[in-house]
Amino acid sequence: MAGTVKGVPVPQLATLRRKAGFSQEELARRSGVGRTTIYRLEQGANAHFYTIEKLAKALRTSRKRLMSDTVQGEE
């Protein structure tokens, strides 16, 4: 279908990356996802399921937490 948005946003990516102490480059290395892709996702682009899987594994978190609007413990 033309105009269909693919993937889903990962609004907690930057927050969880920083909490893990990773730079974008380090997360890219650990996840196998390109640094440019990580940058775009942190700017609001949508991620495909397999990308979310790789990022969640590298960050030792769940897909649900990456896609959540808030990170538990935030004020």
PyMOL commands that place a pseudoatom at each C-alpha (Angstrom):
pseudoatom trace, name=CA, resn=MET, resi=1, chain=A, elem=C, hetatm=0, pos=[0.000, 0.000, 0.000]
pseudoatom trace, name=CA, resn=ALA, resi=2, chain=A, elem=C, hetatm=0, pos=[1.477, 3.363, -1.021]
pseudoatom trace, name=CA, resn=GLY, resi=3, chain=A, elem=C, hetatm=0, pos=[2.192, 5.787, 1.794]
pseudoatom trace, name=CA, resn=THR, resi=4, chain=A, elem=C, hetatm=0, pos=[2.153, 3.113, 4.503]
pseudoatom trace, name=CA, resn=VAL, resi=5, chain=A, elem=C, hetatm=0, pos=[4.543, 3.834, 7.365]
pseudoatom trace, name=CA, resn=LYS, resi=6, chain=A, elem=C, hetatm=0, pos=[6.787, 0.852, 8.036]
pseudoatom trace, name=CA, resn=GLY, resi=7, chain=A, elem=C, hetatm=0, pos=[8.273, 0.084, 11.408]
pseudoatom trace, name=CA, resn=VAL, resi=8, chain=A, elem=C, hetatm=0, pos=[7.642, 1.726, 14.750]
pseudoatom trace, name=CA, resn=PRO, resi=9, chain=A, elem=C, hetatm=0, pos=[9.278, 4.560, 16.690]
pseudoatom trace, name=CA, resn=VAL, resi=10, chain=A, elem=C, hetatm=0, pos=[11.789, 3.772, 19.436]
pseudoatom trace, name=CA, resn=PRO, resi=11, chain=A, elem=C, hetatm=0, pos=[11.464, 6.886, 21.607]
pseudoatom trace, name=CA, resn=GLN, resi=12, chain=A, elem=C, hetatm=0, pos=[13.623, 5.519, 24.437]
pseudoatom trace, name=CA, resn=LEU, resi=13, chain=A, elem=C, hetatm=0, pos=[16.639, 4.610, 22.312]
pseudoatom trace, name=CA, resn=ALA, resi=14, chain=A, elem=C, hetatm=0, pos=[18.754, 7.663, 23.150]
pseudoatom trace, name=CA, resn=THR, resi=15, chain=A, elem=C, hetatm=0, pos=[17.849, 7.532, 26.850]
pseudoatom trace, name=CA, resn=LEU, resi=16, chain=A, elem=C, hetatm=0, pos=[18.614, 3.827, 27.185]
pseudoatom trace, name=CA, resn=ARG, resi=17, chain=A, elem=C, hetatm=0, pos=[21.826, 4.188, 25.152]
pseudoatom trace, name=CA, resn=ARG, resi=18, chain=A, elem=C, hetatm=0, pos=[23.066, 6.949, 27.446]
pseudoatom trace, name=CA, resn=LYS, resi=19, chain=A, elem=C, hetatm=0, pos=[22.066, 4.999, 30.584]
pseudoatom trace, name=CA, resn=ALA, resi=20, chain=A, elem=C, hetatm=0, pos=[24.129, 2.079, 29.263]
pseudoatom trace, name=CA, resn=GLY, resi=21, chain=A, elem=C, hetatm=0, pos=[27.070, 4.460, 28.815]
pseudoatom trace, name=CA, resn=PHE, resi=22, chain=A, elem=C, hetatm=0, pos=[27.318, 3.879, 25.044]
pseudoatom trace, name=CA, resn=SER, resi=23, chain=A, elem=C, hetatm=0, pos=[28.077, 6.373, 22.333]
pseudoatom trace, name=CA, resn=GLN, resi=24, chain=A, elem=C, hetatm=0, pos=[26.178, 5.954, 19.070]
pseudoatom trace, name=CA, resn=GLU, resi=25, chain=A, elem=C, hetatm=0, pos=[29.330, 4.398, 17.612]
pseudoatom trace, name=CA, resn=GLU, resi=26, chain=A, elem=C, hetatm=0, pos=[29.603, 1.881, 20.462]
pseudoatom trace, name=CA, resn=LEU, resi=27, chain=A, elem=C, hetatm=0, pos=[25.951, 0.888, 20.185]
pseudoatom trace, name=CA, resn=ALA, resi=28, chain=A, elem=C, hetatm=0, pos=[26.400, 0.488, 16.427]
pseudoatom trace, name=CA, resn=ARG, resi=29, chain=A, elem=C, hetatm=0, pos=[29.366, -1.830, 16.987]
pseudoatom trace, name=CA, resn=ARG, resi=30, chain=A, elem=C, hetatm=0, pos=[27.603, -3.899, 19.644]
pseudoatom trace, name=CA, resn=SER, resi=31, chain=A, elem=C, hetatm=0, pos=[24.293, -4.197, 17.768]
pseudoatom trace, name=CA, resn=GLY, resi=32, chain=A, elem=C, hetatm=0, pos=[25.393, -4.450, 14.156]
pseudoatom trace, name=CA, resn=VAL, resi=33, chain=A, elem=C, hetatm=0, pos=[23.121, -1.506, 13.299]
pseudoatom trace, name=CA, resn=GLY, resi=34, chain=A, elem=C, hetatm=0, pos=[24.728, 1.388, 11.421]
pseudoatom trace, name=CA, resn=ARG, resi=35, chain=A, elem=C, hetatm=0, pos=[25.575, 4.545, 13.358]
pseudoatom trace, name=CA, resn=THR, resi=36, chain=A, elem=C, hetatm=0, pos=[23.636, 6.629, 10.843]
pseudoatom trace, name=CA, resn=THR, resi=37, chain=A, elem=C, hetatm=0, pos=[20.584, 4.447, 11.431]
pseudoatom trace, name=CA, resn=ILE, resi=38, chain=A, elem=C, hetatm=0, pos=[20.916, 4.891, 15.193]
pseudoatom trace, name=CA, resn=TYR, resi=39, chain=A, elem=C, hetatm=0, pos=[21.147, 8.656, 14.705]
pseudoatom trace, name=CA, resn=ARG, resi=40, chain=A, elem=C, hetatm=0, pos=[18.011, 8.646, 12.520]
pseudoatom trace, name=CA, resn=LEU, resi=41, chain=A, elem=C, hetatm=0, pos=[16.097, 6.500, 15.005]
pseudoatom trace, name=CA, resn=GLU, resi=42, chain=A, elem=C, hetatm=0, pos=[17.042, 8.845, 17.831]
pseudoatom trace, name=CA, resn=GLN, resi=43, chain=A, elem=C, hetatm=0, pos=[15.706, 11.711, 15.701]
pseudoatom trace, name=CA, resn=GLY, resi=44, chain=A, elem=C, hetatm=0, pos=[12.315, 9.994, 15.380]
pseudoatom trace, name=CA, resn=ALA, resi=45, chain=A, elem=C, hetatm=0, pos=[12.575, 7.642, 12.396]
pseudoatom trace, name=CA, resn=ASN, resi=46, chain=A, elem=C, hetatm=0, pos=[10.753, 4.315, 12.616]
pseudoatom trace, name=CA, resn=ALA, resi=47, chain=A, elem=C, hetatm=0, pos=[12.635, 1.062, 13.204]
pseudoatom trace, name=CA, resn=HIS, resi=48, chain=A, elem=C, hetatm=0, pos=[11.926, -2.331, 11.688]
pseudoatom trace, name=CA, resn=PHE, resi=49, chain=A, elem=C, hetatm=0, pos=[11.339, -5.289, 14.010]
pseudoatom trace, name=CA, resn=TYR, resi=50, chain=A, elem=C, hetatm=0, pos=[14.748, -6.884, 13.326]
pseudoatom trace, name=CA, resn=THR, resi=51, chain=A, elem=C, hetatm=0, pos=[16.515, -3.582, 14.096]
pseudoatom trace, name=CA, resn=ILE, resi=52, chain=A, elem=C, hetatm=0, pos=[14.636, -3.264, 17.387]
pseudoatom trace, name=CA, resn=GLU, resi=53, chain=A, elem=C, hetatm=0, pos=[15.649, -6.846, 18.245]
pseudoatom trace, name=CA, resn=LYS, resi=54, chain=A, elem=C, hetatm=0, pos=[19.340, -6.069, 17.647]
pseudoatom trace, name=CA, resn=LEU, resi=55, chain=A, elem=C, hetatm=0, pos=[19.216, -2.839, 19.654]
pseudoatom trace, name=CA, resn=ALA, resi=56, chain=A, elem=C, hetatm=0, pos=[17.342, -4.413, 22.557]
pseudoatom trace, name=CA, resn=LYS, resi=57, chain=A, elem=C, hetatm=0, pos=[19.853, -7.253, 22.754]
pseudoatom trace, name=CA, resn=ALA, resi=58, chain=A, elem=C, hetatm=0, pos=[22.838, -4.868, 22.681]
pseudoatom trace, name=CA, resn=LEU, resi=59, chain=A, elem=C, hetatm=0, pos=[21.240, -2.680, 25.372]
pseudoatom trace, name=CA, resn=ARG, resi=60, chain=A, elem=C, hetatm=0, pos=[20.133, -5.703, 27.421]
pseudoatom trace, name=CA, resn=THR, resi=61, chain=A, elem=C, hetatm=0, pos=[16.560, -4.484, 27.504]
pseudoatom trace, name=CA, resn=SER, resi=62, chain=A, elem=C, hetatm=0, pos=[13.219, -5.459, 26.015]
pseudoatom trace, name=CA, resn=ARG, resi=63, chain=A, elem=C, hetatm=0, pos=[11.671, -4.383, 22.740]
pseudoatom trace, name=CA, resn=LYS, resi=64, chain=A, elem=C, hetatm=0, pos=[8.725, -3.098, 24.772]
pseudoatom trace, name=CA, resn=ARG, resi=65, chain=A, elem=C, hetatm=0, pos=[10.971, -0.810, 26.825]
pseudoatom trace, name=CA, resn=LEU, resi=66, chain=A, elem=C, hetatm=0, pos=[12.609, 0.619, 23.679]
pseudoatom trace, name=CA, resn=MET, resi=67, chain=A, elem=C, hetatm=0, pos=[9.206, 1.393, 22.195]
pseudoatom trace, name=CA, resn=SER, resi=68, chain=A, elem=C, hetatm=0, pos=[7.739, 2.788, 25.428]
pseudoatom trace, name=CA, resn=ASP, resi=69, chain=A, elem=C, hetatm=0, pos=[6.880, 6.479, 25.779]
pseudoatom trace, name=CA, resn=THR, resi=70, chain=A, elem=C, hetatm=0, pos=[8.674, 6.636, 29.144]
pseudoatom trace, name=CA, resn=VAL, resi=71, chain=A, elem=C, hetatm=0, pos=[11.430, 4.756, 30.889]
pseudoatom trace, name=CA, resn=GLN, resi=72, chain=A, elem=C, hetatm=0, pos=[10.464, 3.475, 34.308]
pseudoatom trace, name=CA, resn=GLY, resi=73, chain=A, elem=C, hetatm=0, pos=[12.050, 5.590, 37.006]
pseudoatom trace, name=CA, resn=GLU, resi=74, chain=A, elem=C, hetatm=0, pos=[11.978, 8.813, 34.967]
pseudoatom trace, name=CA, resn=GLU, resi=75, chain=A, elem=C, hetatm=0, pos=[10.253, 11.821, 36.431]
for i in range(1, 75): cmd.bond("trace and resi %d" % i, "trace and resi %d" % (i + 1))
show_as sticks, trace
zoom trace
